[in-house]
Amino acid sequence: MKVIDFFLTIIILFFVWPLLILIAVLIELTSRGPVIFSQKRIGKNGKVFTMYKFRTMYVGADRDQEKYRYLNEVGHPVFKIKNDPRFVGIGKFLAHTGLDELPQLFNVLAGDMSLVGPRPLPVEERKRLPVWQREREKVLPGITSAWVVNGRHELAFKEWMKSDLAYVQNHNFFVDCQILGNTFFMIIKLLYQKSLISNY
């Protein structure tokens, strides 16, 4: 799968590099701070690596988690808010369409991530997982996953973990292709919905 991931990622980058540049320019124009947000995450077999995203929030937003803990929609130990008050510029649009994850294509090229797999957790959040949930680390983390295409914020944390563990036990080339296909159509649908909203 690593070889397939590598060549698929090269193909994807060939088509999306103009979009990467456009997003980078828009972030630079609409908010202060670096274009890329980097964070230590837990990968395969507990390996720590640096994951990249387009920055969607103000600089230092991670230090304000406790301030907005009461808005958390996923539950302990993960912190996620769909309409996070820390979004700036085009950050909300990027986060809601998943385009903020595009820089992780370079994580795939580096061998730290796969196109499909359980989403990698921040180091501090992973420390709070019970041992049975760490089974999700038997495979490379992914840019997209069954959790992403099946609801993200709508799923409770335990359902998210069960989805990841089911993937670890049953994943194969065809499952990955199905998740990638569903992700592509999900992004197109979200972009269409956002364009309709912006017209009103």
Secondary structure, DSSP 8 states (H G I E B T S, - for coil): -HHHHHHHHHHHHHHHHHHHHHHHHHHHHHSSS-SEEEEEEE-GGG-EEEEEEE--B-TTGGGGTGGGGGG-SS-TT----TT-TTB-TTHHHHHHHTGGGTTHHHHHHHTS-EEES----BHHHHTTS-GGGGGGGGS--EEE-HHHHTTGGGS-HHHHHHHHHHHHHH--HHHHHHHHHHHHHHHHHHHHHHHHHHT-
